[in-house]
Every structure is written in structure tokens, then in C-alpha cells.
Amino acid sequence: MDVKERILTECDTLFCRYGIKSVTMDDIARHLGISKKTIYQHFKDKSDLVYQLIDNRLQSQMCIIDENSQVATNAVEEIYLSVTQMQHLLSNTHVMLFYDLQKYHPDAWLLFKRFREKCLYDKVYANLERGIKEGYFRTEMNLEIITMMRVEQIDVAFNQSLHPDSKHSVLQVMVELTEHYLYGICNAKGYKMIEKLKQNTEANKLQ
């Protein structure tokens, strides 16, 4: 692992633990045991560091989404795998991280928005097509409208300025919205698959 990669990896940990705003460049240097000069050799400023970190995160997320699509035996399971992965990601993420990103690092937030609007849109649409083809999703849906709705749901979950006083975490909001979404797009066969996956999830928790 080279110096730049190490800085990004450790900053990812720090930002997830404490949020972005509260972590200074001095904190980063002290945590890594290096000088700020070394950090500035790789990043223009904190905003540049955050931007590159988010860019790396989104590229990794895209690989995970692609892998979920390939590993899942059906479209319903593909959504469940994505939520499971999201639970792992968000369980170690400070509640203020996305708020800090949106308020103090607009370029990085714009990168996140573009990813959501283009990459996620395409993946959600493809999942809907897959579910219909496999016989789990309702056939009479307008896929463009449902895809836009799902992408907006994701935005609602991550955009904490929309619910600043909420007692619910991003993860709780995401899980609840996903279940609502699934029951809206599935047919009877899909409902059975949801219940099967729920039972498997609960069984795994008990092991």
C-alpha cells in the first residue's frame, strides 16, 4: 500500500467514525504519524482528499453492485444482497458523515449525486427488468417511473437535511424504504421469495 492509498484508507476510517467536519488535517497527520506536508504532496486540500475518497468509495460500490447482480439467484435476492451490504457499510458510519459531505464538500456530494442519478438508475432499471422476466415483479409497472421513485428513496435516506431531527439512522430509513419498495413491485411469487429471504436472514442472525 503506497502513501496516498494509506492516507485514503485511514481517512475513510476516521470520517466514518467521527464525521468529516470534526476531523482536521492535523488529526489526520497525527493519526497516520506523518507530517501535513506529506499529505499535501498527494492532496491539494481537505476537499480534494474527500473528493478522491468518495470517488474511490463509489468505484468500489459499483463493483459490489455488479457482483451482487451476478451472485444473486434472482432479482429479489439481488436487492436483499444490496441491503445487507449497505447494512455493513452504514453500521460503521457516523451519523453526520453524509450531512457534512453535502454541506461542506459540494464537489464530492455532486459526485455522489451523479453516481446516484446515472449508475444507480441503470442498475435499478436492470433489476426491475430482471424481476419481471423471472416472474417475481408485477408486469404492469412503468419502469421509468418506478426507477425514478427508487432512486429518490435512496436520496431521501442519505439526505439528512430532509430529516435533520429524525431519531432514525440512515440505515433504518434505508431498510424501511427498501421493504416498502419491494412489497410494491412484487407479485404473489415475489412475496413468497421475500418471506423466504426474511426467514433465512433471521436464521443467520441466530447462528
N, C-alpha and C positions, 0 to 999 in steps of 0.2 A: 504494500500500500504506500503510494507516494504521499508527499506532504499535503498537497491540495486535497487528495481523496480523504486523508485522515482528518483534515480540518472540517470538511463537509460531513463526514460520518459523526464526528464528535459534536458538531453544531446541531445536527439532527437530534441527537440525544438531549442536548441542553435545551433546545427550543421546545421539544416535546414535553420536557419535564417542567420548565419554568415559564413557557411562553416566549415570544420573540422580543417584545419590547423590554422586558426586565433583564435580558442578557446583553451585557455590553461587550465591546471588543476587548476590553481589559479582562473581563470574565473569561472570554474565550481563550485569550492568550495564557492566562493563569491556569485554566483547566488543562490546556494542552502542554503546558510547560515550555512554551515558545514565546518569542517576542512579537509585539504587534507588527513590527516591521516585516517579519516573516509572513504574517497573514496578508499584509498589504502588497506583498510581492505577487500574491495569487488573486487577490480581490481588490477592486478599486475602493470599496467601502462596504459597510454592513448591508446596504441594499443590494449590492452586486452579489454578495455572499448568499443572501436569502434567495435571490433570483435563481442563482445556479443550483442551490439546494432544492428548490421547488421543481426546477427543470429536471433534475435527476430523479426526484421522487415520482414525478409524473411519467417519466420514461419507464421506471420500474413498475409503476402501477399498470401501465399499458401492457407490459409483458405478463403481469399476473392475470389481467383480464383475458388476454389471449389464451393463457394456459388454462384458466377456468373453463373457457369455451370448449377447449379440446378435451379436457379431463371429464367434464360433466357428461353423464349418460343421457340427459335430456335438458330442455330449456328451463324447467322449474329448478332443477338441481344447480344449473349454472348460476341462477340468481342467488340461491342459498349459499353457494361457494363464495360468491362475491361479498355477501353479507358477513359470512364467517371471517373472511379475510379482512373486511372492514372493522369487525369487532376487535381483531388482533391489533390492527393499526391504531384504532382510536382509544383502546383501553390504556395505552401508554402515552396519550397525547393530552397536554394541558388544555383546559377548557378555553383559555384565552388565545390560543395559537391562531385560529382562523380569524378571530376579531383583529388581532394585531396585524396579521397579514393584510387584511382588507384595508385597515385604517392607515397603517404606516408604510406599507410596501406595495403601492398600487401597480407597479410593473409586474411584480410576482403574482399579485392577485389576478391581473389581466391574463397572465399565462395560464393560471388555473381556470379562469372563465372560458378561455378559448379551448382548453382541453375538454371542459365540460360540454361546450356547445358543439364541438365538432367530433372529437373522438368518442365521447360517451354517447352522443346522439347516434352515431353509426352503430355502436355496439348494442345499444338498447333496441334499435330498429331491427338489427340482425337477429337478436334474441327473440323478438316478437314473431318474426317470420319463421324461425325455427320451431317455436312453440306451437304455432298454427299447423305447420307441416307435420309435426309429431302427434298432433291431436290433443294437446293439453290446453291450448288457449282458444278463446272464442274467435270465431271466424269473421264475425260481423263488425269488428273494430275498425276504426280509421287509424291506421298505424302511425301516420304522421302526427295526429293529434295526441295519441296515447304516448308516443315517444317524447313529444314536447312536454307533456304533463310529467312524465317520469324524470326528465332532466331538470324541470323546475322543482320537483320534490327534493332532488339532491341539493339544489341550490338553497332551498328553504332550510334543510338540515344543517348545512355548513355556514350559512349566512346568519351569524349571531346577532347582527344589528336588527334583524327582523323579530327576534325574541330575546332581547337583552336581559330581561328579568326572569327568564324561564328557569325553573328548578330542574329541568331535564337536560341531560347531556346531549351532545351531537349524536352520540351513538344511540341513545334511547330514542331520539327523534327519528333517526335513520331506520332503525329496526321497525318501529311502529308504522312509518310511512311505507316501508317495503312490504309489510304484511298486508296493509290496506291495498296496495298496488296489486299484489299477487292475487288476492281474492277478487279483485275487479277484472282481471284479464283471463283468469282460468275458467274452464268449463268443469263439468262433473268429474271427468277424468283427471283434470288438473287439481281439483280439490283433494282427491284421493292421494295424489302424489305429495301435495303439501302436508297432509296429515302423516303420511309415511315418513317424510323427511323430518317433521317435527318430532315424531317418536324416536327416530334414530338419533336426533340431536340430544334429546332428553336422556336417552340410554347412554350416550357417550359421556354426558355430564356425570352420570352415576358411577362410571368406571374409574 
